[in-house]
């Protein structure tokens, strides 16, 4: 069988034929089971996925009826089993796209951290290619489904940022600008894409534009959080101001920096990576960092 949640929910039988899941309740239940395959969801979680804040009076009985209905839709293949805490959907390797995505993303991040940006770019590109549309876009927007969708989108944004890091390390700064700007538009309060934009512009010979990108980020963080950008952005700013040669792209790209030709030449070498000590941030939302800092700064 094959299942896909990185877009509208899709399910296919072993022979490749699509499984008909016409009712929203079937689709919501299947999505929750798929995304909790490693840890069977308790009944309360499934009830919340199906009915949100308005469960039926006898929710346990209604849940059993829905599970029997889903089991028939799956073809009574023995995959949907009763668990002591609730229900579990048995999956085999390669059957769920979100698991494949997570595996490729983790392997790509490991390659990036190990100084292998070419391998990282290949793996992370494969991970991003598995996405079709916003995840679970065709399901009722219950609180649990919204939470699951948000979690998947966060993973996607992280992976896209890692892919850009890998491409910048390969000297592909010119070709990465559109992707970086798209990441900023999707989540303006995530700081790392702003840092990527600064570096890409600087490597493309646009120092003034790179400094202007920092100014825009500082205006944003002061307006939203009442403080300057985090240490990653400030460290990069300091290195740009003194024209630290470590920031530059590989020698192979220098003659045509900021051009598509320069990006292609970058395949001959690797740039000093963005992920250097003092520049690369720890993963996680900058919003949380600023919120924590604001709590500490607040008078007792």
Residue pairs with C-beta under 8 A, 6 or more apart in sequence:
1 11
1 12
1 13
1 14
1 74
1 77
1 79
1 92
1 95
2 10
2 11
2 12
2 16
2 95
3 9
3 10
3 11
3 12
3 30
3 34
3 91
3 95
3 96
3 97
4 10
4 11
4 96
4 97
4 132
5 31
5 34
5 35
5 96
5 97
5 98
5 135
5 136
5 152
6 97
6 98
6 101
6 130
6 131
6 132
6 133
6 135
6 152
7 131
7 132
7 133
7 134
7 135
7 137
8 132
8 133
8 136
8 137
8 138
9 21
9 27
9 30
9 31
9 136
9 138
9 139
10 18
11 18
11 19
11 21
11 30
11 74
12 18
12 19
13 19
13 75
13 77
14 77
19 73
19 74
19 75
20 73
21 27
21 30
21 73
23 69
24 139
24 140
25 50
25 66
25 69
26 66
26 69
26 70
26 73
27 138
27 139
28 49
28 50
28 139
28 140
28 142
28 145
29 46
29 49
29 50
29 66
29 67
29 70
30 70
30 89
31 49
31 136
31 139
31 145
31 148
32 41
32 45
32 46
32 49
32 144
32 145
32 148
33 41
33 46
33 80
33 87
33 88
33 89
34 89
34 91
34 96
34 98
35 98
35 148
36 45
37 88
37 89
37 90
37 91
37 96
37 99
40 83
40 85
40 86
40 87
40 88
41 49
41 85
41 86
41 87
42 85
42 86
43 60
43 63
43 85
43 86
43 87
45 86
45 144
46 63
46 86
46 87
47 55
47 59
47 60
47 63
48 55
48 142
48 143
48 144
49 142
49 144
49 145
50 62
50 63
50 66
50 142
51 59
51 62
51 142
52 140
52 142
52 143
52 144
53 143
55 62
56 62
67 80
67 87
70 80
71 80
74 80
78 90
79 89
79 90
79 91
80 87
80 88
80 89
80 90
81 87
81 88
81 90
82 88
91 99
94 100
97 130
98 135
98 152
100 127
100 130
101 127
101 130
101 131
101 155
101 159
102 155
104 123
104 124
104 126
104 127
104 130
105 123
105 124
105 127
105 155
105 158
105 159
105 162
107 123
108 119
108 120
108 121
108 122
108 123
108 124
108 127
108 159
108 162
108 163
108 166
109 120
109 124
109 162
111 117
111 119
111 120
111 123
111 166
112 120
112 124
112 162
112 165
112 166
112 169
112 273
112 275
113 275
115 273
117 165
117 166
117 167
117 169
117 170
117 270
117 273
118 166
118 170
118 267
118 270
120 162
120 163
120 165
120 166
120 169
121 163
121 166
121 167
121 170
124 159
124 162
124 163
124 166
125 163
127 159
128 156
128 159
128 160
128 163
131 156
134 149
134 153
135 148
135 149
135 152
135 153
135 156
136 145
136 148
136 149
136 152
139 145
157 183
157 186
157 187
157 190
158 283
160 179
160 183
161 183
161 190
161 192
161 193
161 196
163 179
164 176
164 179
164 180
164 183
164 193
164 196
165 196
165 273
165 274
165 275
165 280
167 173
167 175
167 176
168 176
168 196
168 199
168 200
168 203
168 271
168 273
168 274
169 270
169 271
169 272
169 273
169 274
169 275
170 266
170 267
170 270
170 271
171 203
171 249
171 250
171 252
171 253
171 262
171 263
171 265
171 266
171 267
171 269
171 270
171 271
172 263
172 266
173 199
173 200
173 201
173 203
173 204
173 249
173 257
173 258
173 263
173 271
174 200
174 204
174 257
174 258
174 259
174 260
174 262
174 263
175 260
175 263
176 196
176 200
177 197
177 200
177 201
177 204
180 193
180 196
180 197
180 200
181 197
183 190
183 193
183 196
184 190
184 193
184 194
184 197
187 193
188 220
189 220
189 224
189 285
189 286
189 287
190 285
190 286
191 217
191 221
191 229
191 230
191 232
191 233
191 281
191 286
192 232
192 281
192 286
194 213
194 214
194 216
194 217
194 229
194 233
195 232
195 233
195 236
195 274
195 279
195 281
196 274
197 210
197 213
198 210
198 211
198 213
198 214
198 217
198 233
198 236
198 237
198 240
199 210
199 236
199 247
199 274
201 207
201 209
201 210
201 213
202 210
202 240
202 247
203 247
203 248
203 249
203 257
203 258
203 271
204 257
204 258
205 257
205 258
206 258
207 240
207 243
210 240
211 237
211 240
214 229
214 233
214 236
214 237
214 240
217 229
217 233
218 228
218 229
218 233
221 227
221 228
221 229
221 230
221 286
221 290
222 228
224 290
225 287
225 290
225 291
225 293
225 294
226 294
227 290
227 293
227 294
227 297
228 234
229 286
230 281
230 286
230 289
230 290
231 278
231 281
232 279
232 280
232 281
235 278
235 279
236 247
236 279
239 246
239 247
239 279
240 247
246 272
246 276
247 272
248 254
248 271
248 272
249 257
249 262
249 266
249 271
250 265
250 266
250 268
250 269
250 270
250 271
251 269
252 265
252 266
252 268
252 269
253 262
253 263
253 265
253 266
253 269
253 271
254 262
255 262
256 262
256 265
273 280
274 280
